[in-house]
Amino acid sequence: MVRYIIIREVSILLNYGEASIKYTTVLPKGCIDELRSLVDKKIIPSVSQGVRLAIEDFVTIQKRLEYANSMSEAAKDKEFIKRTLDTQNDFAIVDDEGEEAW
């Protein structure tokens, strides 16, 4: 049997610098127990902080996967590759620092 516990007023901060939003969610009891254990060991300051960090990590991973997928699709687009190489070649001379060190 799976047991769930409701966390009320969990502050979730998805982007640094954004205002917090209190949000109610349902999580498995085992997850809450693990988070409380981390709090007891002083690894995280609170259960809410653990939830926030987990969500931030999840969102970051998903965004990276989405970016990687879109780059994979773009790599199949011959026009995209041509534009990218043309731009790279346009800046090749500017990027060349020469043999002299600063």
N, CA, C and O of each residue as an XYZ file, in Angstrom:
408
protein
N       0.846     -1.176      0.000
C       0.000      0.000      0.000
C       0.893      1.241      0.000
O       1.840      1.336      0.781
N       0.585      2.168     -0.867
C       1.325      3.419     -0.950
C       0.629      4.444     -0.074
O      -0.581      4.643     -0.174
N       1.398      5.087      0.779
C       0.842      6.128      1.645
C       1.370      7.473      1.190
O       2.536      7.611      0.820
N       0.502      8.450      1.225
C       0.870      9.794      0.821
C       0.656     10.748      1.976
O      -0.187     10.520      2.843
N       1.420     11.803      1.975
C       1.252     12.844      2.975
C       1.100     14.162      2.230
O       1.790     14.400      1.239
N       0.225     14.996      2.689
C       0.009     16.292      2.042
C       0.893     17.323      2.731
O       0.868     17.464      3.953
N       1.668     18.036      1.935
C       2.468     19.134      2.462
C       1.719     20.413      2.141
O       1.399     20.681      0.983
N       1.448     21.182      3.145
C       0.740     22.437      2.939
C       1.722     23.591      2.956
O       2.690     23.603      3.717
N       1.452     24.539      2.115
C       2.229     25.775      2.061
C       3.717     25.529      1.851
O       4.555     26.066      2.576
N       4.031     24.717      0.860
C       5.421     24.497      0.492
C       5.849     25.657     -0.392
O       5.215     25.929     -1.412
N       6.909     26.335     -0.014
C       7.417     27.410     -0.852
C       8.242     26.797     -1.978
O       9.240     26.120     -1.730
N       7.826     27.034     -3.192
C       8.522     26.509     -4.356
C       9.095     27.695     -5.123
O       8.357     28.588     -5.539
N      10.398     27.700     -5.306
C      11.070     28.773     -6.008
C      11.699     28.159     -7.245
O      12.745     27.516     -7.154
N      11.070     28.350     -8.407
C      11.547     27.705     -9.617
C      12.730     28.429    -10.240
O      13.569     27.786    -10.870
N      12.825     29.720    -10.090
C      13.954     30.469    -10.617
C      14.491     31.352     -9.521
O      13.734     31.965     -8.768
N      15.814     31.413     -9.436
C      16.416     32.254     -8.419
C      15.952     33.689     -8.634
O      15.867     34.164     -9.766
N      15.655     34.366     -7.539
C      15.241     35.752     -7.624
C      13.745     35.944     -7.793
O      13.247     37.059     -7.646
N      13.025     34.881     -8.097
C      11.576     34.991     -8.247
C      10.905     34.937     -6.888
O      11.452     34.391     -5.930
N       9.722     35.508     -6.819
C       8.947     35.437     -5.587
C       8.506     33.991     -5.346
O       8.270     33.237     -6.290
N       8.400     33.622     -4.088
C       7.927     32.286     -3.734
C       6.413     32.219     -3.840
O       5.714     33.211     -3.634
N       5.926     31.040     -4.163
C       4.494     30.797     -4.240
C       4.188     29.632     -3.322
O       4.808     28.574     -3.436
N       3.248     29.808     -2.418
C       2.844     28.698     -1.554
C       1.941     27.774     -2.372
O       0.993     28.216     -3.021
N       2.261     26.488     -2.321
C       1.581     25.520     -3.162
C       1.393     24.228     -2.377
O       2.317     23.764     -1.710
N       0.216     23.655     -2.454
C      -0.060     22.390     -1.773
C       0.158     21.254     -2.754
O      -0.314     21.300     -3.891
N       0.882     20.229     -2.304
C       1.146     19.080     -3.164
C       1.020     17.790     -2.352
O       1.045     17.810     -1.122
N       0.888     16.691     -3.053
C       0.801     15.386     -2.404
C       2.044     14.597     -2.794
O       2.334     14.424     -3.978
N       2.776     14.119     -1.791
C       3.994     13.357     -2.014
C       3.924     12.044     -1.247
O       3.250     11.952     -0.221
N       4.623     11.027     -1.747
C       4.650      9.761     -1.011
C       5.271      9.955      0.376
O       6.220     10.722      0.540
N       4.723      9.253      1.365
C       5.207      9.361      2.737
C       6.694      9.054      2.826
O       7.420      9.707      3.576
N       7.152      8.063      2.064
C       8.565      7.699      2.078
C       9.463      8.859      1.664
O      10.553      9.028      2.212
N       9.018      9.651      0.710
C       9.806     10.817      0.281
C       9.906     11.837      1.407
O      10.970     12.406      1.649
N       8.801     12.060      2.087
C       8.798     13.017      3.196
C       9.702     12.503      4.323
O      10.453     13.269      4.928
N       9.618     11.206      4.592
C      10.481     10.620      5.624
C      11.948     10.804      5.262
O      12.758     11.146      6.124
N      12.299     10.584      4.004
C      13.683     10.763      3.563
C      14.109     12.225      3.692
O      15.223     12.511      4.129
N      13.237     13.138      3.318
C      13.557     14.564      3.447
C      13.732     14.955      4.911
O      14.646     15.704      5.253
N      12.856     14.447      5.772
C      12.993     14.740      7.207
C      14.302     14.191      7.755
O      14.930     14.812      8.612
N      14.710     13.031      7.263
C      15.983     12.450      7.677
C      17.140     13.354      7.261
O      18.089     13.539      8.023
N      17.064     13.913      6.060
C      18.105     14.835      5.598
C      18.124     16.108      6.437
O      19.186     16.676      6.691
N      16.948     16.552      6.866
C      16.875     17.723      7.745
C      17.526     17.394      9.090
O      18.311     18.184      9.615
N      17.197     16.226      9.642
C      17.771     15.810     10.929
C      19.294     15.724     10.865
O      19.981     16.013     11.845
N      19.819     15.323      9.700
C      21.271     15.219      9.518
C      21.895     16.567      9.127
O      23.102     16.671      8.909
N      21.045     17.587      9.046
C      21.484     18.945      8.687
C      22.096     19.023      7.289
O      22.992     19.828      7.036
N      21.598     18.171      6.385
C      22.028     18.204      4.986
C      21.235     19.267      4.232
O      21.767     19.961      3.365
N      19.960     19.381      4.576
C      19.114     20.451      4.042
C      18.464     21.149      5.234
O      18.256     20.526      6.275
N      18.143     22.432      5.094
C      17.591     23.152      6.237
C      16.127     22.819      6.543
O      15.679     22.964      7.680
N      15.384     22.372      5.523
C      13.964     22.081      5.752
C      13.447     21.160      4.659
O      14.064     21.011      3.604
N      12.296     20.543      4.935
C      11.625     19.709      3.936
C      11.274     20.565      2.720
O      11.450     20.138      1.579
N      10.780     21.771      2.972
C      10.414     22.667      1.869
C      11.616     22.949      0.974
O      11.496     22.963     -0.251
N      12.774     23.172      1.590
C      13.993     23.426      0.823
C      14.343     22.206     -0.028
O      14.737     22.357     -1.184
N      14.206     21.012      0.523
C      14.478     19.791     -0.230
C      13.555     19.638     -1.422
O      13.991     19.254     -2.507
N      12.271     19.940     -1.221
C      11.303     19.868     -2.319
C      11.669     20.898     -3.384
O      11.658     20.595     -4.577
N      11.993     22.114     -2.951
C      12.338     23.179     -3.897
C      13.566     22.797     -4.717
O      13.580     22.970     -5.936
N      14.606     22.275     -4.046
C      15.823     21.884     -4.758
C      15.553     20.761     -5.752
O      16.084     20.765     -6.862
N      14.731     19.810     -5.351
C      14.404     18.693     -6.244
C      13.664     19.197     -7.480
O      13.931     18.748     -8.594
N      12.745     20.118     -7.284
C      11.993     20.659     -8.417
C      12.913     21.474     -9.325
O      12.840     21.362    -10.548
N      13.773     22.289     -8.728
C      14.725     23.070     -9.530
C      15.608     22.147    -10.369
O      15.828     22.400    -11.554
N      16.115     21.073     -9.747
C      16.954     20.124    -10.479
C      16.174     19.465    -11.610
O      16.681     19.333    -12.724
N      14.952     19.055    -11.328
C      14.120     18.406    -12.346
C      13.879     19.341    -13.520
O      14.025     18.937    -14.674
N      13.511     20.587    -13.239
C      13.233     21.556    -14.299
C      14.504     21.819    -15.111
O      14.449     21.900    -16.338
N      15.640     21.952    -14.435
C      16.908     22.184    -15.135
C      17.234     21.022    -16.066
O      17.623     21.237    -17.214
N      17.080     19.800    -15.582
C      17.352     18.617    -16.405
C      16.420     18.567    -17.603
O      16.857     18.277    -18.717
N      15.140     18.847    -17.387
C      14.184     18.810    -18.488
C      14.499     19.868    -19.537
O      14.380     19.613    -20.735
N      14.903     21.062    -19.088
C      15.262     22.122    -20.041
C      16.492     21.723    -20.855
O      16.551     21.981    -22.058
N      17.476     21.094    -20.203
C      18.668     20.640    -20.924
C      18.312     19.568    -21.949
O      18.819     19.582    -23.071
N      17.443     18.644    -21.564
C      17.008     17.608    -22.504
C      16.257     18.218    -23.679
O      16.457     17.819    -24.827
N      15.396     19.181    -23.391
C      14.642     19.858    -24.448
C      15.594     20.571    -25.410
O      15.416     20.508    -26.626
N      16.609     21.251    -24.858
C      17.596     21.942    -25.685
C      18.371     20.944    -26.541
O      18.562     21.160    -27.737
N      18.818     19.845    -25.919
C      19.576     18.828    -26.656
C      18.741     18.248    -27.785
O      19.247     18.023    -28.885
N      17.462     18.005    -27.517
C      16.574     17.474    -28.562
C      16.393     18.469    -29.697
O      16.393     18.085    -30.866
N      16.239     19.745    -29.361
C      16.054     20.739    -30.422
C      17.342     20.910    -31.231
O      17.286     21.150    -32.437
N      18.505     20.789    -30.575
C      19.773     20.865    -31.315
C      19.949     19.642    -32.211
O      20.495     19.749    -33.309
N      19.491     18.488    -31.751
C      19.554     17.282    -32.588
C      18.698     17.450    -33.832
O      19.091     17.055    -34.930
N      17.529     18.037    -33.647
C      16.648     18.295    -34.789
C      17.257     19.345    -35.718
O      17.197     19.207    -36.940
N      17.838     20.385    -35.143
C      18.448     21.439    -35.946
C      19.624     20.892    -36.755
O      19.859     21.321    -37.884
N      20.354     19.949    -36.178
C      21.503     19.370    -36.879
C      21.084     18.629    -38.144
O      21.904     18.421    -39.038
N      19.844     18.238    -38.227
C      19.321     17.561    -39.422
C      18.900     18.554    -40.499
O      18.652     18.171    -41.642
N      18.819     19.823    -40.132
C      18.361     20.869    -41.044
C      19.562     21.448    -41.796
O      20.379     22.157    -41.208
N      19.669     21.148    -43.087
C      20.812     21.587    -43.886
C      20.932     23.113    -43.921
O      22.045     23.640    -43.911
N      19.827     23.814    -43.962
C      19.859     25.285    -43.980
C      20.386     25.842    -42.655
O      21.134     26.820    -42.644
N      19.997     25.226    -41.553
C      20.503     25.645    -40.238
C      22.020     25.470    -40.179
O      22.736     26.360    -39.720
N      22.500     24.326    -40.643
C      23.936     24.056    -40.644
C      24.662     25.065    -41.524
O      25.720     25.569    -41.147
N      24.102     25.365    -42.696
C      24.730     26.334    -43.596
C      24.804     27.710    -42.941
O      25.849     28.359    -42.989
N      23.704     28.164    -42.327
C      23.701     29.477    -41.666
C      24.719     29.513    -40.522
O      25.423     30.505    -40.336
N      24.785     28.428    -39.767
C      25.720     28.358    -38.640
C      27.160     28.430    -39.128
O      27.967     29.171    -38.568
N      27.488     27.664    -40.170
C      28.856     27.671    -40.707
C      29.200     29.012    -41.336
O      30.322     29.499    -41.195
N      28.225     29.615    -42.037
C      28.453     30.944    -42.626
C      28.761     31.972    -41.538
O      29.676     32.782    -41.686
N      28.005     31.939    -40.456
C      28.236     32.874    -39.344
C      29.592     32.619    -38.704
O      30.328     33.555    -38.391
N      29.910     31.361    -38.517
C      31.206     31.001    -37.931
C      32.339     31.520    -38.816
O      33.312     32.078    -38.309
N      32.221     31.342    -40.127
C      33.254     31.806    -41.054
C      33.351     33.332    -41.071
O      34.443     33.884    -41.205
N      32.207     34.017    -40.936
C      32.205     35.481    -40.914
C      33.014     36.026    -39.751
O      33.600     37.103    -39.862
N      33.059     35.315    -38.654
C      33.765     35.777    -37.465
C      35.146     35.144    -37.291
O      35.836     35.434    -36.314
N      35.550     34.300    -38.209
C      36.825     33.589    -38.069
C      38.002     34.556    -37.982
O      38.901     34.364    -37.163
N      38.003     35.585    -38.812
C      39.116     36.538    -38.808
C      39.111     37.352    -37.516
O      40.168     37.605    -36.938
N      37.940     37.757    -37.067
C      37.832     38.541    -35.836
C      38.281     37.719    -34.636
O      38.920     38.244    -33.724
N      37.953     36.455    -34.633
C      38.303     35.583    -33.512
C      39.784     35.204    -33.498
O      40.303     34.787    -32.462
N      40.475     35.347    -34.643
C      41.881     34.973    -34.711
C      42.708     36.000    -33.949
O      42.750     37.172    -34.323
N      43.370     35.557    -32.871
C      44.170     36.454    -32.044
C      45.585     36.588    -32.566
O      46.357     37.399    -32.054
N      45.932     35.828    -33.550
C      47.291     35.890    -34.076
C      48.263     35.168    -33.181
O      47.875     34.477    -32.239
N      49.537     35.338    -33.488
C      50.565     34.632    -32.735
C      51.055     35.411    -31.538
O      51.695     34.843    -30.654
N      50.771     36.699    -31.490
C      51.256     37.510    -30.374
C      50.368     37.325    -29.149
O      49.141     37.299    -29.241
N      51.023     37.199    -28.004
C      50.280     37.096    -26.753
C      49.962     38.498    -26.256
O      50.669     39.444    -26.604
N      48.954     38.650    -25.478
C      48.578     39.960    -24.950
C      49.571     40.401    -23.970
O      49.439     41.486    -23.404
